[in-house]
Structures are given as C-alpha cells and as structure tokens.
C-alpha cells in the first residue's frame, strides 16, 4: 500500500531519491552532469521552481516549489530519463532508484530556510568536503552573486536569507543539527502545528472532491503576466498606472501586485522591476517587500 503524500499547487517540498540498494548511481562527473541537465530541462518545461539542489554519489536532494501543480509528472520524467541513461551506460536490468521519490512538505519562512541550508551541507556531513562552497554539484554558488541563475530561483532564496553573511551563519548553525520531520497520516511534514492542520484540511478537501480526477494540463501552467494584471485591475477597479504609490493605499496595492506576479505568473524580480509601478524601488528591496506582503495576506486570511 502506498504511503499518503500531500502536495498542492504552490507547496514547498524537500524531495530526494537514492540508488537501489544504496548503489552509487551518480559515480562520476559525467553522470552527475547528465542528471543535472535533465533536472534543469524538466524544471523549465514543467514549470517547477527549483530553490536548491545537491547531487551526491548515491542520491540527490532537491528543494522545490510545486509551482505548476505537476510535481508528480516532473519526478516521473526526471527519474525515468536518468534511469534509462544509467542502464544504457552501466548495463543490467531492473530498477535504478530504490522506489518512489521521498517528498516532505515544508512550511515557508524559517523552515524553508533551514531545509535549504541542510541540503547544501550534505557533502560536509558526508565527510567529502569541509567547505560547502567547494562542492561542485550543489546550487550553493548560485546565491548572492552578481549574475542571475539559470538553475534555481536565486532571487527568492536570497530574499529568504537577506544576505550572504546571514546564509553563511545558518550554514554554520545547522552543521550539526537535524531537522524535525513530522510523520503524519498524509506524509512527512516540516512545520508548526497550524501548518500541519492546514495541510490536513487541504488534503481532506481534495479527497472529498475526488483527488483521482486528473486536472487539465492547462490548469497547471502559470498565468501570463498580462492576465494577472488584467484580473488585478478588474478586482481593484483601477489601472496599475493610475495607482498613487505615494499613498499608503497605493503602496499596499503595489505589494499585492508584486505577490501575484511572483506567485501566479512566476516572474522573477528582474522581470517585475521593469514594470513602471516598481521602478522607484531598489531591486534589492523586492524580496523583503514580497515577504512582508505574503505575511500580511496570511494575517488577513487568519
């Protein structure tokens, strides 16, 4: 019997899988590069937002957002294509991975921050290397650099930590710590009591509504920025170029639009800041503004 596992559009997860019987299925740089290329390709095509990754010899870890609702398709294609490559290269028959991927639902904010650094510390914990920044097959070099990343959503991750110094501090703090994972009837969860209870509600609503009914493919894809703005303007009964950002109300509307463009259209901050309503802001402030706006929305809901 399969273990229950909850996900939903927009959910954050720690995902991992390992070689069957603990085998080194990523034995060299060529194998790791092939897997890495598939990972980047599938995340782009299926609109899955990658936040962090680490590829070891016998297993891999990912932190991602189920931003399109297609996590299951993404994982099937990722493990399936690499499995074919490995068998063609090494020979033999049968499974390459130990089974279904392991997925842990993560609460946003401090829990997500902890999971990301925990993943990036894998090579250090394994005794492969002392400095996590020296490990080639993780995403650690993608954050707080002058160039953007084509691999992970570095802007979102940088917004979580605030600075490279703060990220390094957490890396040091979590070196000898373990993350508490809650074993529940709907799968593994990292988060507080309120988050777990809300996950239960979402899971139960889906079961009642017929979880087995497959959603249309188009239901999974990000909306276009134009559509998000059109809906926003209809809801607020105003055009975004008429919003007075010098007023408290105008700043609030701008923050709401920022969240919608980020979450519903999947835009990066480099894209968002090109819109006139955001041009007066510093690029470096968008992450903090996004987090504050999300917290405000949560408080309104609760």
MOLINGI-V979451 format. One line per field, one symbol per residue. phi: phi as a letter, one per 40 degrees, with the letter a starting at -180 (. if undefined). burial: I if it has 16 or more other C-alpha atoms within 10 Angstrom, else O. Layout:
BEGIN
phi->???
burial->???
END
This chain:
BEGIN
phi->.cccacaacgcbabbaabcdfgcccbcacccccccdccdccccccbfcccbaaabbcbabbbbabccbgbdccdccccccccdcdcccccggbgccccicccbbcbccgcccdccccdcccdccccgcaccccccccbccccbfbcccbcbbcccccccccgacccccccdcccdbbbccbccbcbhcbbiccccccccdcccccccccgccccccdccccdccccccccccccccfacccbccccbccccccccccdccccccbgcccccccccdcbccccdccccccccccccccccccc
burial->OOOOIIIIOIIIIIIIIIIIOOOOIIOOOOIIOOIIOIIIOIIOOIIIIIIIIIIIIIIIIIIIIIIIIIIOOIIOOIIOOIIOIIOOOOOOOOOIIOOOOOIIIIIOOOOIIIIIIIIIIIIIOOOOOOOIIOIOIIIIOIIIOOOOOOIIIIIIIIIIIIOOOOIOOIIOOOOOOOOOOIOOOIIIIIIOOOIIOOIIOOIOOOOOOOOOOOOOOOOIIIIOIOOIIOOIOOOOOOOIOOOOIOOOOIOOIIIIIIIIIIOIIIIOIOOIIOOOIIOOOOOOOIIIIIIOIIOOOOOOOO
END
